Amino acid sequence: IWVSEMLQLPLVVTAQVDLLLVLVSLLAFWTRLSHLSYPNAVVFDEVYYGQFVSLYMKRVFFIDDSGPPLGHMILAFGAYLGGFDGNFVWNRIGAEYPTTVNVWSLRLLPALCGALCVPLVYLLTLELKFSHLSALGAAVLLLLENSLIVQSRFMLLESVLIFFVLLAFFSYLRFHNASWSRYIWLILSGVSCGAVVGVKYMGLFSYLLLLVVASLHTWKLIGDKTISHRNVCVQCVHRVLCLVVVPVLLYVFWFYVHLSFLNRSGPHDQLMSSAFQASLQGGLSRITRGQPLEVAYGSQVTLRSSVSQPIPCWLHSHKVNYPIRYDNGRGSSHQQQVTCYPFKDVNNWWIIKDPGRQQLVVDTPPRPVRHGDVIQLVHGMTSRFLNSHDVAAPMSPHTQEVSGYIDFNVSMPAQNLWRVDISNREAESEVWKTILSEVRLVHVNTSAVLKLSGVPLPDWGFRQLEVVADKLFKAHSSSLEWTVEEHRYGTSQEQKEREAELHSPTHIDVDRKISFWAKFVELQWKMLTVKQEESEHKYSSSPLEWITMETNIAYWLHSSTNAQIHLIGNPVSWGVGNLSLLAYQLLAVVYLLRRRRGLKDVPDGVWDQFVCLGCVCVGGWLVNFVPFLLMDKTLFLYHYLPALCYLYLLSPALLEHAHTHLLSSLTHQRALCVGALAVLLSIFLTYRTFCPLTYGSPELSAHQLQGLKWRDTWDILYRRR
Amino acid sequence: MAKAECTPKWNTLALRNRKTCPTPEKSFQTTFTPVSKDKNSQTAGLLAGGDTQSSNGPSGQFVARGSIESPSKVLLMLVAGLSFSTRLYKLTEPPHVCWDETHFGKMGSYYINRTFFFDVHPPLGKMLIGLAGYMSGYNGTFPFIKPGDKYENQNYWGMRGFCAVLGSFLPIFAYLIVLELSNSCTAAIIAATLLIFDTGCITISQYILLDPILMFFIMAAVLSMVKFNQQRYRSFTASWWFWLVLTGINLAGALGVKFVGLFVIVLVGLNTIGDLWRLLGDMSLSLVDIAKHFLARAFALILLPLILYVTIFAVHFVVLNKSGPGDGFFSSAFQSRLIGNNLHNASMPEYLAFGSTVTIKNLRIAGGYLHSHWHLYPEGVGARQQQVTAYLHKDYNNLWVVHRQQDNNSQSGNPDLVRHGDIVRLEHKETTRNLHSHLHEAPLTKKHFQVTGYGINGTGDANDLWQMEVCGGRKGDPVKVLRSKVRFLHRATGCVLYSSGKTLPKWGWEQIEVTCSPYLKETPSSQWNIEDHINPKLPNISLSVLKPNFLEILLESHIVMFRGNSGLKPKDNEMNSKPWHWPINYQGLRFSGVNATEYRVYLLGNPVVWWINLASLGLYFTMVAVASIATQRGFSLGQQRIEHSLVLVRGGGLLMLGWLLHYAPFFTMGRILYFHHYFPAMLFSSMLTGLTLDILFRSADLLLHPPYSYWFQRTGQLLLLFSILYSFYLFHPLSYGMTGPLAHEPGSAMAGLKWMDSWEF
């Protein structure tokens, strides 16, 4: 019966298509995706992101302190789709891509994200409860913004970031407004938040803003006495799960993917700890694979300093003595130099000796060295004992000199006993382990600690790094910690044999792994603390210059003609955005003061809508702009683009608000409409004018370029013919 | 609901609580005698007074205000007595220069000697130190060269005593503020106890430093603000005006000592905005009334402090009228008003001529003199030639000789004047090298070219030639000494001599980078003036140099100060203190002495006090969250409970805001930070602790039934008191001096007290 009833009904598909939305989306795809592979050359920061894409393709480990890995992974995914094999040298802006590189696919994903921003802004305006006309206005502003187009069309990350930010806000507001299938939107919002923070650290501020908005809404929910306590609890838990737990888990997940992809050693290895390096294929693990784990009396080891500033280095000695007198007239012990040397060398080998016994070979079974044991360290090639005494060190005179002991019979007795202090014994073990244990060597006579001071020695020390023993040390300083990197059990009694043994490579096979969490924490910490050289760039700018667009960035110049691409925004749109920001703030102040005096200019519903608009748009602008004022980094105009998008969201909505609630007379309303149309038209015309600088074609003459230099401070390049 | 039931009992409890307030003082007395021996007689008197008060208590009627007044006066005396005795005890030890006394003591001396100097802080604090020294008979002759110098026979106690007295007011102010905010003398006494027995607060108050003065003004400003808030129902009365104006005066004082005073200004500003917002919502007030309120506050909190602040600077400039070590930081015009400066009533040849010896000063504020010295640029930094920098101090290495393109020998007769557009060669007088530039990138500003000293005895190459231009001049105009702005355009590359203002690393002796900029925009960085001008062949003319007006001086000195402040970057080898170290008391500062043989003073907070503060911050947030969720969800709360949550949100909120404002901004600062920067925030944190813990103890009846909850409250208070006193007993050597072996060595008096590895005592 049920079936027959079914069959009697007509089979109908009702579909509502928002033609405006479809139209702007199509236009967005057209403006962002057409001629995507032109110019067929490395454009601006592609040279920076490109190297990481290549490393992904080759699965070689790297550290980039500019942001978490998701952004790089998205770019790499695009490259992977196009079959890029990573064999391209990213060394110069403007270098031509060979035909083997599929430029289109490299740039596809950012461009798609950039294009999708336009319909998203449209939908977001609707969710802010403004009309379709406003939504169209916002979409058009975004559509015709030259700087966004430029930034989307290359292998850069801003458009990806903006896309996820907009998606997060849209889906959250959708969740807030919707009455059914809400939690899908909430989850989507959480996922986008995870992506936002995963692409760039700047996204963190947008995420925090979203959390603030969400907690305000939740606060209202808690105050709603019509809902039962249980229901409130459940809803709160859902929000916390989706908006806090999911993003955090995702953030960790990006690193998980990153680390499991990149399992080969590469150029950035040396920044990481020995244990981390050993977990990568090739590099250190090739050397250390199969080493004995526990350091024993008679072990031959190389000791690596745990600091990697200025460069990673190993405890070293060689057959040269400290000069009797330094340049400044101070005297030294004239004993053998002990330094830290940044290259692998046979002189980096030391032998652990039991002070009570003569022999330098490992017993069977080996007697492992434990925390608190007293040892001597014998230099493998010269057989000198590691020694320290109350003589000022060459470069850091407040600390003790460390030397290879030579007895000159000048009443300077050997003080060559060192106590092993394993500082991570709680986490690891009491036994000194290769790679894993971080060890301090405490000088028994003076209780000074062996320390890398990091100061390069003058010519007499071959510019190697100074090693000292320091009595007054900061307790937690990695310059005191040393790890055993290469290790083997010594078998040769005779010095000659031992030298041959030291020259031979270490081998034997065991695989050593550290957990994902340890790697994650170490990588994250390194990313946040690695300080790259503060460098100035020709096109860097200060945040205050962005508001008025005082600067531009030249992205690309054709190798022979005047064709060029610049990051220049649409000046009219920027003006509109700034104006609406100012207008909103003024209006908000006036409204607030008047409401406080009991004069309600707009009904409560409209007021809520107005406040929500401000929270999202003005708040979004603030969190994406103000942090830059406090940052000590090299900044560029493109850092302003996320903030700019919020302004474009604000402008049409504010206009609509003014149209419906501020202007009462019909003529004023009409005048506003005409004004808005005129502004839109001029925005379109400006867009057209700057198109040659946005798309890099057609080529303009020097005279035409001069005409496009609307501001004196813009740097537009002219080629001398 | 259970809570509703216990409210009546609560009232009686609260009543008892009030009466028993003075009890803690007894235990203060007994445990504390070893330290405050000299005050024994006084405190004994206080004890008696306290006893009579408490015995009076039960008989007296319980009136909300009055009941607080009487014991609180006694408690206040007690707090004052303890505070002064802990701060003034062993004031003159150690009898040598400790830590930053070397700066601030020296600057006090400068005031006494009226010598001009430069410092990154505004002058009020140092003026007061100077005044205190002057009044106590210090004659300003001690050089304060480095920490550890013995004072010998100098009268340094006056300056230390002045700081210690101001520092002693801090617990008193804290007591009054918390009392005002919470209406509970238990809370107030907890806050005051925390501060009195904090070794850090004691140490920082006992030396010639700006911090006690700064904190005095900060706390005084907060106190008068809180008092002013209490006057809200008595608008425009005398006491209303009194507290309002006092707030303004203290704000000016705080800002006049250090720029950190800005944070308390923000706090008062936010409080005032909130206050005005409340008034605006009060419909019984007409707009005219509100305008009056607004204007009164604008006058007392903006205009008045501004006037006072400017006055402080005016006094500063009037007092310091002799040339001193700070001259070079300022423009030539500024220097001309200092007695003893070579520009004061200067007489020198008016127009620059070939063969003259000159110093060339950059026009950027604090731009420095064009300078060179024998040292070369290190390897890897451009060409390995002699360094050229900008140097802020006067030095014979700042002298340059102006030569013609070719001839080196001076001709007889009147020398030719240098005119706009002439090609010159600048020879460094000391090293006889020429100012030189070439197409290597500059050491720091990579967009620019390197400037070096090149050649010997005046023979160089074509890269040594510079075209001299007078800004706004035409061809043939002569170059006026001091008054012309000139630019040096490099002939070969077309770039302009430029001072970037960036500090060179160690190899450049931390002087300022000089480059040759290819961007020819006219900015002060690329403009120079001729300051000293020596040419015996030209007649000297007394120059009536443009004396700058006061506002220009004020602006200039501020820009110089700000630049100086942001220029205090951490050095490579120095361990930098991070803001997150501070609240956990991670690491202190060595005030005096390093090793076992020396008399050591170590600035470190009393760990128990600081960790209680830290825990209370978390506790505060939890309690506020619980209270506000309960309110928002509409749970019915008893009267007492509602009062508590109001105190937490209003009073606690104010203190929390104060803490945040004095702490959070340090995270964004690029300059070098020290542990002692946290102390203003620590004051707020301690006051918040007093308020929070008091309410926590009083809310014990949420979990326990009446007799137990009362016991809990009592035990909690006593335990708190005991732990603070005992920890003070343990750690007091940090402030009052330690000798003998360090804590981790055997036989130390501080053995076992090194609870964190990072402490260095």
Interface residues (C-beta under 8 A of the other chain):
Chain A: W219 I222 G223 K225 H229 V232 L472 K474 A475 H476 S477 S535 E536 K538 L593 R596 R597 G598 L630 D632
Chain B: W277 L280 G281 M283 L287 L444 T445 K446 K447 M575 V594 N595 I629 Q632 R633 G634 T668 G670 M756 D757 S758 E760
